[in-house]
């Protein structure tokens, strides 16, 4: 049996998610770093795991020296393995009682519980199909009317009343500057001195204070602790208030994507289906070209943190390129493409590689 809960996270101060770039060290020092706007799925998983063990244990230990009984509790609740990116089809990993989590959504507190979903990158355009011959083979090419290459495809969200909001209207930034102290060294006189360096760090700010991040949490047993609290998230340990909502008390349908029946963008006679990515998605380029006739995508560089027995997290060296949420794939074989996307079970299980098929008339 699965127990489903909606978990919301609202930053209490300007927040920072490092993404690919940090200040670095040595020759790789960066003086300017900017926060990415949204937490990655690995961050959401880590926060949920922290909430579970914080509720169940008397206190968290930085040195991770828990008693045997505490270790059994931890392994039961969150498992004994961290996330590992497996770039091939594989079965889902086990995280204790956490069966899975959904992609990241936005939700506005105080309103009837309805999710904001990623705006498809083609949402603003009219699509025309042009029959043409290419390499001695007839095929249809999609043209996007009113597309402005200088603006590109703008990311955003669709509200429950089908209002389109661009990211810049939802999330702003604030800048912190200063002098930071680096490693100590000896000068020519043999005195210990500390190098100093100018830095500039851009944090994100929710322009609407009632807006919160959200995801579904699926557990194998009921959640039996406090349903709200404060938890630090990110390298800057920004405080977030969190609320855990029992899905039985909510009218929210996790499969109601609000825009799933919006205006047709393709003709009724078209043989092409549109698939919208609801989360950042790993799909090798050879598979994208094999199953999709055309696509509108943005790429997200992704590395993740791996924990160790010492309690220190280290970012992995390997870089992955993910298709950004809101990217749109056009295909004549939607079943095969969707199955391929979801076959990466380790990723799908924690909210990556989720998609939605918008089936047009004539299919």
C-alpha positions in Angstrom: 0.0 0.0 0.0 1.2 3.5 -0.8 0.5 6.6 1.3 0.7 9.9 -0.6 1.5 13.3 0.9 2.0 16.7 -0.6 5.2 18.4 0.8 5.6 22.1 0.4 8.8 24.1 1.1 8.8 27.9 1.4 12.0 29.9 1.8 12.0 32.2 4.8 15.0 34.3 3.5 16.6 34.8 0.1 17.8 31.3 -1.0 20.7 29.9 -2.9 21.1 26.7 -4.9 24.6 26.3 -6.3 24.0 24.2 -9.3 27.1 23.7 -11.3 29.0 26.7 -10.1 30.5 27.5 -6.7 33.3 29.8 -5.5 35.8 27.0 -5.8 39.3 26.9 -4.5 42.9 27.5 -5.7 43.2 28.3 -9.4 39.4 27.6 -9.9 38.2 30.4 -7.6 35.2 32.2 -9.0 34.4 35.7 -7.6 30.8 35.7 -9.0 28.2 32.9 -8.4 24.5 32.9 -9.1 21.8 30.8 -7.6 19.7 28.6 -9.9 16.0 29.2 -9.4 14.9 25.8 -8.4 16.0 22.9 -6.3 17.0 19.7 -8.1 15.2 16.4 -7.5 18.2 15.1 -5.5 17.8 18.1 -3.2 14.2 17.3 -2.6 15.0 13.7 -1.9 17.7 14.8 0.6 15.4 17.2 2.4 12.6 14.6 2.7 15.1 12.0 4.1 16.3 14.6 6.6 12.8 15.4 7.7 12.0 11.8 8.4 15.1 11.1 10.5 14.8 14.4 12.3 11.3 13.5 13.4 12.3 9.9 14.5 15.6 10.6 16.3 16.3 12.7 19.4 19.0 14.6 17.5 21.0 14.5 14.3 24.8 13.9 14.8 27.2 15.7 12.5 29.8 12.9 13.0 27.1 10.3 12.2 28.0 8.2 15.3 24.6 6.8 16.0 23.8 3.9 18.3 22.8 0.5 16.7 19.2 1.1 17.5 19.4 4.6 15.8 21.1 3.1 12.8 18.3 0.5 12.4 15.7 3.4 12.6 17.6 5.4 10.0 17.9 2.4 7.6 14.3 1.6 8.0 13.2 5.2 7.2 15.5 6.3 4.5 17.7 3.3 3.6 21.4 3.1 3.8 22.4 4.2 0.3 22.5 7.6 -1.2 21.5 8.6 -4.8 23.7 7.4 -7.6 23.0 8.6 -11.2 22.7 5.5 -13.4 22.7 6.6 -17.1 21.1 3.4 -18.4 17.7 1.8 -17.9 17.6 0.3 -14.5 15.2 -0.7 -11.7 14.4 2.0 -9.0 16.7 2.3 -6.0 15.4 1.8 -2.4 15.2 4.6 0.1 13.6 3.0 3.1 9.9 3.8 3.4 10.2 6.4 0.6 8.8 4.7 -2.4 9.1 7.7 -4.8 8.8 11.4 -5.1 7.3 13.5 -7.8 8.8 16.2 -9.9 9.0 19.7 -8.5 5.9 21.8 -8.7 4.9 25.3 -7.5 1.9 25.9 -5.4 0.3 29.0 -3.9 -0.5 28.7 -0.3 -3.9 30.0 0.8 -5.6 28.8 -2.4 -7.4 25.6 -3.1 -4.6 23.0 -3.4 -3.8 23.1 -7.1 -0.4 22.7 -8.7 1.4 25.0 -11.0 3.0 23.1 -13.8 5.9 23.8 -16.2 5.0 25.8 -19.3 5.6 23.9 -22.5 8.3 25.7 -24.5 6.0 25.9 -27.5 3.0 27.2 -25.6 3.1 30.7 -27.1 3.3 29.7 -30.7 1.1 28.4 -33.5 2.6 25.3 -35.2 2.4 24.7 -38.9 3.2 21.5 -40.6 5.1 21.8 -43.9 5.4 18.8 -46.2 8.9 18.6 -47.7 11.4 16.2 -49.2 14.6 15.6 -47.4 17.2 13.1 -48.5 14.8 11.7 -51.1 12.2 11.0 -48.4 9.0 12.9 -47.7 8.5 14.1 -44.2 6.7 16.9 -42.4 8.6 19.7 -40.7 7.1 21.8 -38.0 7.3 25.6 -38.3 6.7 27.8 -35.3 4.8 31.0 -36.2 5.8 34.2 -34.4 8.9 32.6 -32.9 11.6 35.3 -32.1 15.1 33.8 -32.1 16.4 36.8 -30.1 14.0 35.9 -27.3 14.3 32.2 -27.6 11.8 29.9 -25.9 10.9 31.4 -22.5 10.5 29.2 -19.5 7.6 29.6 -17.0 4.6 28.0 -15.3 0.9 27.5 -16.0 -1.4 28.3 -13.1 -4.6 26.4 -12.4 -6.7 29.0 -14.3 -4.4 28.5 -17.3 -2.5 31.8 -16.8 1.0 31.7 -18.2 3.6 33.3 -15.9 7.3 33.6 -16.9 10.1 32.9 -14.5 11.3 36.5 -14.2 7.9 37.5 -13.0 8.0 35.0 -10.2 11.5 34.9 -8.9 13.9 37.9 -8.5 17.4 38.2 -7.2 19.3 40.0 -4.5 23.1 40.4 -4.4 25.5 40.1 -1.5 29.1 41.4 -1.9 32.0 41.3 0.4 35.6 40.2 1.2 36.1 36.6 2.1 39.1 35.1 3.9 41.0 32.3 2.0 43.6 29.9 3.2 46.4 31.2 5.4 50.0 31.3 4.1 53.4 32.7 5.2 54.7 35.9 3.7 58.3 36.8 2.9 58.9 37.7 6.6 57.6 34.3 7.8 54.4 35.8 9.2 51.1 34.0 8.8 48.7 36.0 6.6 45.3 35.2 5.2 44.6 35.9 1.5 41.4 37.9 0.9 39.2 37.9 -2.1 36.3 40.0 -3.3 33.1 38.0 -4.0 29.7 38.7 -5.4 26.9 36.2 -4.7 23.4 36.4 -6.2 20.5 34.9 -4.2 17.0 34.2 -5.4 13.8 35.7 -3.9 10.2 34.7 -4.3 8.4 37.8 -5.5 5.1 36.4 -4.2 5.7 35.4 -0.5 2.8 32.9 -0.7 4.4 30.9 -3.4 6.1 27.6 -2.4 8.0 24.7 -3.9 6.1 21.4 -3.7 6.4 17.7 -4.5 4.4 14.5 -3.9 5.9 12.0 -1.4 4.9 8.4 -1.6 5.6 6.3 1.4 5.1 2.6 2.2 3.7 3.4 5.6 1.8 6.3 7.1 3.6 9.5 8.1 3.1 9.7 11.9 5.0 12.8 13.0 4.7 16.6 13.0 3.3 17.9 9.7 5.2 21.2 9.8 8.5 22.6 10.8 11.7 24.4 9.6 14.5 22.7 7.7 17.8 24.0 6.3 18.2 23.5 2.5 21.2 24.1 0.2 24.8 24.9 0.8 23.9 28.2 2.5 21.5 26.3 4.8 18.7 28.6 4.0 15.7 28.1 6.4 12.5 26.8 4.8 9.2 26.2 6.4 7.7 22.9 5.3 4.2 21.5 5.5 3.2 17.9 4.9 -0.4 17.6 3.7 -2.3 14.3 3.7 -3.6 13.7 0.2 -6.8 12.2 1.6 -7.7 15.7 2.9 -7.0 17.3 -0.5 -9.0 17.5 -3.7 -5.7 17.8 -5.7 -5.2 15.3 -8.4 -1.5 14.7 -9.1 -2.5 13.9 -12.7 -4.3 17.1 -13.3 -1.8 19.1 -15.2 -4.2 22.0 -15.9 -3.0 22.7 -19.5 -3.6 19.1 -20.7 -6.7 20.2 -22.7 -5.6 23.6 -23.9 -5.9 24.8 -27.5 -4.7 22.4 -30.2 -1.3 23.4 -31.6 -1.4 20.8 -34.4 -4.0 20.1 -37.0 -6.7 17.5 -36.4 -5.3 15.3 -39.2 -1.7 15.4 -37.9 0.0 12.1 -37.2 2.4 13.8 -34.7 1.9 13.8 -30.9 3.4 16.3 -28.5 5.1 15.1 -25.3 5.8 17.7 -22.6 8.6 17.0 -20.0 7.3 17.7 -16.5 10.7 17.4 -15.0 14.3 17.6 -16.0 15.0 14.5 -18.0 17.9 12.3 -19.0 17.6 11.1 -22.5 20.7 10.4 -24.6 20.9 12.3 -27.9 20.8 9.1 -29.9 17.4 8.1 -28.3 16.1 11.6 -28.7 16.8 11.5 -32.5 15.6 8.0 -32.8 12.1 8.5 -31.3 11.4 12.2 -31.8 11.0 13.7 -35.3 11.5 17.2 -33.9 11.9 18.9 -30.5 12.1 22.2 -28.6 14.5 21.7 -25.7 16.7 23.6 -23.3 19.6 21.8 -21.6 20.4 21.8 -17.9 23.9 20.8 -16.8 23.8 18.5 -13.8 26.2 17.2 -11.2 25.1 15.8 -7.8 26.6 15.5 -4.3 27.7 12.2 -2.9 27.9 11.7 0.8 30.6 9.8 2.6 31.1 8.2 6.0 32.8 11.3 7.2 29.7 13.3 6.6 31.2 15.5 4.0 29.5 15.8 0.6 31.5 15.9 -2.6 30.2 16.9 -6.0 30.7 14.2 -8.6 33.2 14.9 -11.5 31.0 13.6 -14.3 28.7 16.1 -15.9 25.3 15.1 -17.3 23.2 17.2 -19.7 19.4 17.0 -18.9 16.5 18.1 -21.0 14.9 21.0 -19.1 11.3 20.7 -17.7 8.9 22.2 -20.2 10.8 20.9 -23.2 8.5 19.5 -25.9 9.1 16.4 -28.1 7.2 15.7 -31.3 6.9 12.1 -32.2 4.9 9.6 -34.3 5.6 6.8 -31.8 4.6 8.3 -28.4 4.4 5.0 -26.6 7.9 4.0 -27.4 9.3 7.4 -26.5 7.4 7.6 -23.2 8.5 4.0 -22.3 12.1 5.0 -23.1 12.0 8.1 -20.9 10.5 6.1 -18.0 12.9 3.2 -18.4 15.5 5.1 -16.3 13.9 3.8 -13.1 16.5 5.2 -10.7 15.8 8.7 -12.1 12.1 8.4 -12.6 11.7 7.2 -9.0 13.0 10.5 -7.5 11.1 12.8 -9.9 13.4 13.0 -13.0 12.1 11.7 -16.4 8.5 12.5 -16.0 6.4 13.5 -19.0 2.9 14.0 -20.2 1.4 13.1 -23.6 -0.9 15.7 -25.1 -2.9 13.7 -27.6 -4.4 15.8 -30.3 -7.6 15.1 -32.2 -7.3 12.6 -35.0 -5.2 10.1 -32.9 
